[in-house]
Amino acid sequence: MIHQNKKQVLSRKIELFFEDSYFDVQGMNPGLPNLDEAYLARLLTKLAVGSATVWWSLIEIKDFMKMRSSLSKIRTSKYDISGKNTL
């Protein structure tokens, strides 16, 4: 009996955590017939965070590619055709 009660309490705590969290991965409930303010705020927050994450990831990839190409240019320009160090 005590084990079952602890299980229910833990299950309820997990449910409350995901209800209060704007960054959960459970998705939105499409079965809601009316849009209330909390649902709309949660949806807009998820869209904003997702968009910012994609934008930041693209910037990081661009910077990585830029640094990689500049590093390869430095490595190739370090030696001239004769093999002597030009730096």
OpenMM code with the backbone's topology and positions (N, CA, C; nanometers):
from openmm import Vec3, app, unit

residues = "MET ILE HIS GLN ASN LYS LYS GLN VAL LEU SER ARG LYS ILE GLU LEU PHE PHE GLU ASP SER TYR PHE ASP VAL GLN GLY MET ASN PRO GLY LEU PRO ASN LEU ASP GLU ALA TYR LEU ALA ARG LEU LEU THR LYS LEU ALA VAL GLY SER ALA THR VAL TRP TRP SER LEU ILE GLU ILE LYS ASP PHE MET LYS MET ARG SER SER LEU SER LYS ILE ARG THR SER LYS TYR ASP ILE SER GLY LYS ASN THR LEU".split()
positions = [
    Vec3(0.0825, -0.1193, 0.0000),
    Vec3(0.0000, 0.0000, 0.0000),
    Vec3(0.0869, 0.1257, 0.0000),
    Vec3(0.1895, 0.1269, 0.0856),
    Vec3(0.2771, 0.2435, 0.0943),
    Vec3(0.3547, 0.2603, -0.0364),
    Vec3(0.3991, 0.1492, -0.0947),
    Vec3(0.4726, 0.1533, -0.2208),
    Vec3(0.3858, 0.2118, -0.3327),
    Vec3(0.2592, 0.1720, -0.3364),
    Vec3(0.1661, 0.2225, -0.4375),
    Vec3(0.1434, 0.3718, -0.4188),
    Vec3(0.1316, 0.4159, -0.2937),
    Vec3(0.1100, 0.5577, -0.2652),
    Vec3(0.2315, 0.6400, -0.3080),
    Vec3(0.3530, 0.5908, -0.2802),
    Vec3(0.4743, 0.6605, -0.3208),
    Vec3(0.4825, 0.6704, -0.4728),
    Vec3(0.4394, 0.5639, -0.5388),
    Vec3(0.4394, 0.5630, -0.6847),
    Vec3(0.3449, 0.6694, -0.7405),
    Vec3(0.2281, 0.6823, -0.6812),
    Vec3(0.1311, 0.7824, -0.7255),
    Vec3(0.1805, 0.9241, -0.6992),
    Vec3(0.2421, 0.9442, -0.5832),
    Vec3(0.2952, 1.0767, -0.5499),
    Vec3(0.4059, 1.1146, -0.6468),
    Vec3(0.4959, 1.0216, -0.6754),
    Vec3(0.6049, 1.0478, -0.7689),
    Vec3(0.5508, 1.0741, -0.9091),
    Vec3(0.4528, 0.9960, -0.9505),
    Vec3(0.3920, 1.0149, -1.0819),
    Vec3(0.3277, 1.1529, -1.0918),
    Vec3(0.2596, 1.1951, -0.9863),
    Vec3(0.1950, 1.3270, -0.9865),
    Vec3(0.2992, 1.4382, -0.9894),
    Vec3(0.4107, 1.4230, -0.9171),
    Vec3(0.5168, 1.5231, -0.9186),
    Vec3(0.5762, 1.5381, -1.0591),
    Vec3(0.5940, 1.4261, -1.1273),
    Vec3(0.6477, 1.4300, -1.2636),
    Vec3(0.5502, 1.4995, -1.3567),
    Vec3(0.4211, 1.4678, -1.3436),
    Vec3(0.3203, 1.5338, -1.4271),
    Vec3(0.3180, 1.6842, -1.4028),
    Vec3(0.3240, 1.7257, -1.2778),
    Vec3(0.3242, 1.8685, -1.2452),
    Vec3(0.4489, 1.9381, -1.2992),
    Vec3(0.5629, 1.8692, -1.2931),
    Vec3(0.6854, 1.9278, -1.3457),
    Vec3(0.6712, 1.9578, -1.4949),
    Vec3(0.6191, 1.8615, -1.5714),
    Vec3(0.6049, 1.8814, -1.7149),
    Vec3(0.4949, 1.9810, -1.7492),
    Vec3(0.3935, 1.9932, -1.6642),
    Vec3(0.2900, 2.0929, -1.6881),
    Vec3(0.3445, 2.2334, -1.6657),
    Vec3(0.4323, 2.2493, -1.5667),
    Vec3(0.4882, 2.3803, -1.5346),
    Vec3(0.6074, 2.4170, -1.6213),
    Vec3(0.6665, 2.3202, -1.6865),
    Vec3(0.7854, 2.3441, -1.7672),
    Vec3(0.7467, 2.3880, -1.9079),
    Vec3(0.8043, 2.4986, -1.9545),
    Vec3(0.7772, 2.5467, -2.0896),
    Vec3(0.8660, 2.4787, -2.1922),
    Vec3(0.9651, 2.4052, -2.1477),
    Vec3(1.0611, 2.3453, -2.2387),
    Vec3(1.0489, 2.1934, -2.2437),
    Vec3(0.9321, 2.1412, -2.2081),
    Vec3(0.9172, 1.9965, -2.2101),
    Vec3(0.9102, 1.9454, -2.3534),
    Vec3(0.9381, 1.8170, -2.3700),
    Vec3(0.9413, 1.7567, -2.5029),
    Vec3(0.8142, 1.6783, -2.5321),
    Vec3(0.7142, 1.6940, -2.4492),
    Vec3(0.5912, 1.6185, -2.4655),
    Vec3(0.5040, 1.6724, -2.5780),
    Vec3(0.5235, 1.7971, -2.6147),
    Vec3(0.4411, 1.8558, -2.7204),
    Vec3(0.3136, 1.9144, -2.6644),
    Vec3(0.2419, 1.9793, -2.7499),
    Vec3(0.1189, 2.0435, -2.7090),
    Vec3(0.0019, 1.9488, -2.7289),
    Vec3(-0.0999, 1.9662, -2.6503),
    Vec3(-0.2178, 1.8816, -2.6588),
    Vec3(-0.3102, 1.9358, -2.7673),
    Vec3(-0.3228, 1.8667, -2.8817),
    Vec3(-0.4058, 1.9190, -2.9898),
    Vec3(-0.5554, 1.9022, -2.9648),
    Vec3(-0.5930, 1.8315, -2.8588),
    Vec3(-0.7338, 1.8043, -2.8333),
    Vec3(-0.8063, 1.9149, -2.7592),
    Vec3(-0.7396, 2.0243, -2.7286),
    Vec3(-0.8059, 2.1316, -2.6562),
    Vec3(-0.9025, 2.2066, -2.7486),
    Vec3(-1.0276, 2.2154, -2.7106),
    Vec3(-1.1235, 2.2849, -2.7977),
    Vec3(-1.1090, 2.4373, -2.7926),
    Vec3(-1.0645, 2.4920, -2.6813),
    Vec3(-1.0505, 2.6376, -2.6717),
    Vec3(-0.9068, 2.6732, -2.6370),
    Vec3(-0.8621, 2.7844, -2.6856),
    Vec3(-0.7264, 2.8315, -2.6569),
    Vec3(-0.7320, 2.9278, -2.5394),
    Vec3(-0.6710, 2.8908, -2.4303),
    Vec3(-0.6619, 2.9843, -2.3189),
    Vec3(-0.5252, 3.0519, -2.3221),
    Vec3(-0.5066, 3.1483, -2.2372),
    Vec3(-0.3833, 3.2280, -2.2386),
    Vec3(-0.2607, 3.1448, -2.2034),
    Vec3(-0.2743, 3.0531, -2.1103),
    Vec3(-0.1595, 2.9709, -2.0702),
    Vec3(-0.1147, 2.8819, -2.1852),
    Vec3(-0.2099, 2.8245, -2.2571),
    Vec3(-0.1772, 2.7393, -2.3712),
    Vec3(-0.1079, 2.8206, -2.4799),
    Vec3(-0.1604, 2.9377, -2.5082),
    Vec3(-0.1016, 3.0240, -2.6107),
    Vec3(0.0382, 3.0715, -2.5696),
    Vec3(0.0553, 3.1067, -2.4420),
    Vec3(0.1877, 3.1497, -2.3937),
    Vec3(0.2879, 3.0365, -2.4036),
    Vec3(0.2464, 2.9159, -2.3677),
    Vec3(0.3355, 2.7996, -2.3760),
    Vec3(0.3732, 2.7708, -2.5212),
    Vec3(0.2766, 2.7800, -2.6101),
    Vec3(0.3020, 2.7560, -2.7520),
    Vec3(0.3984, 2.8598, -2.8097),
    Vec3(0.3755, 2.9867, -2.7795),
    Vec3(0.4639, 3.0925, -2.8289),
    Vec3(0.6038, 3.0808, -2.7696),
    Vec3(0.6120, 3.0403, -2.6438),
    Vec3(0.7429, 3.0217, -2.5815),
    Vec3(0.8201, 2.9096, -2.6499),
    Vec3(0.7522, 2.7993, -2.6786),
    Vec3(0.8189, 2.6883, -2.7470),
    Vec3(0.8649, 2.7291, -2.8863),
    Vec3(0.7818, 2.8053, -2.9565),
    Vec3(0.8221, 2.8520, -3.0893),
    Vec3(0.9418, 2.9460, -3.0818),
    Vec3(0.9415, 3.0361, -2.9849),
    Vec3(1.0517, 3.1317, -2.9707),
    Vec3(1.1819, 3.0596, -2.9343),
    Vec3(1.1753, 2.9673, -2.8408),
    Vec3(1.2954, 2.8945, -2.7988),
    Vec3(1.3463, 2.8070, -2.9125),
    Vec3(1.2558, 2.7418, -2.9830),
    Vec3(1.2973, 2.6586, -3.0965),
    Vec3(1.3621, 2.7401, -3.2064),
    Vec3(1.3033, 2.8555, -3.2371),
    Vec3(1.3606, 2.9422, -3.3409),
    Vec3(1.4979, 2.9952, -3.3001),
    Vec3(1.5093, 3.0358, -3.1748),
    Vec3(1.6383, 3.0854, -3.1264),
    Vec3(1.7442, 2.9756, -3.1286),
    Vec3(1.7049, 2.8543, -3.0957),
    Vec3(1.7990, 2.7427, -3.0977),
    Vec3(1.8478, 2.7144, -3.2388),
    Vec3(1.7568, 2.7148, -3.3335),
    Vec3(1.7955, 2.6914, -3.4731),
    Vec3(1.8859, 2.8038, -3.5218),
    Vec3(1.8495, 2.9277, -3.4921),
    Vec3(1.9288, 3.0441, -3.5351),
    Vec3(2.0706, 3.0360, -3.4770),
    Vec3(2.0806, 3.0071, -3.3473),
    Vec3(2.2111, 3.0012, -3.2832),
    Vec3(2.2935, 2.8858, -3.3389),
    Vec3(2.2306, 2.7733, -3.3669),
    Vec3(2.3026, 2.6589, -3.4234),
    Vec3(2.3581, 2.6926, -3.5614),
    Vec3(2.2797, 2.7621, -3.6417),
    Vec3(2.3281, 2.8017, -3.7741),
    Vec3(2.4465, 2.8976, -3.7643),
    Vec3(2.4414, 2.9890, -3.6698),
    Vec3(2.5534, 3.0815, -3.6495),
    Vec3(2.6784, 3.0042, -3.6070),
    Vec3(2.6622, 2.9078, -3.5167),
    Vec3(2.7765, 2.8277, -3.4713),
    Vec3(2.8360, 2.7459, -3.5855),
    Vec3(2.7521, 2.6872, -3.6691),
    Vec3(2.8009, 2.6093, -3.7832),
    Vec3(2.8750, 2.6998, -3.8809),
    Vec3(2.8213, 2.8194, -3.9061),
    Vec3(2.8864, 2.9142, -3.9956),
    Vec3(3.0241, 2.9546, -3.9416),
    Vec3(3.0322, 2.9839, -3.8114),
    Vec3(3.1602, 3.0204, -3.7507),
    Vec3(3.2599, 2.9050, -3.7565),
    Vec3(3.2122, 2.7838, -3.7342),
    Vec3(3.2998, 2.6671, -3.7413),
    Vec3(3.3569, 2.6506, -3.8813),
    Vec3(3.2718, 2.6622, -3.9818),
    Vec3(3.3185, 2.6473, -4.1197),
    Vec3(3.4162, 2.7586, -4.1563),
    Vec3(3.3897, 2.8789, -4.1102),
    Vec3(3.4773, 2.9927, -4.1376),
    Vec3(3.6154, 2.9708, -4.0748),
    Vec3(3.6158, 2.9275, -3.9488),
    Vec3(3.7436, 2.9041, -3.8809),
    Vec3(3.8181, 2.7863, -3.9424),
    Vec3(3.7457, 2.6845, -3.9842),
    Vec3(3.8098, 2.5686, -4.0457),
    Vec3(3.8750, 2.6064, -4.1783),
    Vec3(3.8054, 2.6875, -4.2588),
    Vec3(3.8631, 2.7268, -4.3874),
    Vec3(3.9829, 2.8194, -4.3673),
    Vec3(3.9759, 2.9102, -4.2693),
    Vec3(4.0908, 2.9984, -4.2451),
    Vec3(4.2095, 2.9199, -4.1909),
    Vec3(4.1839, 2.8183, -4.1103),
    Vec3(4.2926, 2.7348, -4.0594),
    Vec3(4.3584, 2.6556, -4.1717),
    Vec3(4.2789, 2.6055, -4.2646),
    Vec3(4.3374, 2.5303, -4.3761),
    Vec3(4.4171, 2.6239, -4.4674),
    Vec3(4.3729, 2.7490, -4.4819),
    Vec3(4.4492, 2.8466, -4.5613),
    Vec3(4.5824, 2.8768, -4.4948),
    Vec3(4.5821, 2.8873, -4.3637),
    Vec3(4.7069, 2.9136, -4.2914),
    Vec3(4.8023, 2.7959, -4.3074),
    Vec3(4.7500, 2.6754, -4.2965),
    Vec3(4.8354, 2.5577, -4.3108),
    Vec3(4.8942, 2.5476, -4.4504),
    Vec3(4.8161, 2.5772, -4.5548),
    Vec3(4.8680, 2.5671, -4.6911),
    Vec3(4.9618, 2.6822, -4.7247),
    Vec3(4.9392, 2.7992, -4.6662),
    Vec3(5.0265, 2.9119, -4.6971),
    Vec3(5.1535, 2.9115, -4.6131),
    Vec3(5.1646, 2.8227, -4.5167),
    Vec3(5.2822, 2.8170, -4.4311),
    Vec3(5.4053, 2.7728, -4.5105),
    Vec3(5.3848, 2.6860, -4.6062),
    Vec3(5.4958, 2.6374, -4.6871),
    Vec3(5.4741, 2.6799, -4.8319),
    Vec3(5.5780, 2.7257, -4.8948),
    Vec3(5.5666, 2.7599, -5.0370),
    Vec3(5.5953, 2.6352, -5.1198),
    Vec3(5.6035, 2.6504, -5.2499),
    Vec3(5.6210, 2.5372, -5.3407),
    Vec3(5.7539, 2.4657, -5.3158),
    Vec3(5.8593, 2.5389, -5.2824),
    Vec3(5.9893, 2.4790, -5.2627),
    Vec3(5.9997, 2.4038, -5.1298),
    Vec3(5.8980, 2.4182, -5.0413),
    Vec3(5.9000, 2.3466, -4.9150),
    Vec3(5.9668, 2.4242, -4.8039),
    Vec3(6.0114, 2.5465, -4.8311),
    Vec3(6.0747, 2.6264, -4.7268),
    Vec3(5.9671, 2.6953, -4.6445),
    Vec3(5.9975, 2.7128, -4.5189),
    Vec3(5.9042, 2.7795, -4.4296),
    Vec3(5.9003, 2.9287, -4.4637),
    Vec3(5.7801, 2.9820, -4.4903),
    Vec3(5.7685, 3.1218, -4.5301),
    Vec3(5.7354, 3.2114, -4.4126),
    Vec3(5.7106, 3.1551, -4.2956),
    Vec3(5.6759, 3.2388, -4.1816),
    Vec3(5.7934, 3.2806, -4.1055),
] * unit.nanometer
topology = app.Topology()
chain = topology.addChain("A")
for resn in residues:
    res = topology.addResidue(resn, chain)
    for name in ("N", "CA", "C"):
        topology.addAtom(name, app.Element.getBySymbol(name[0]), res)
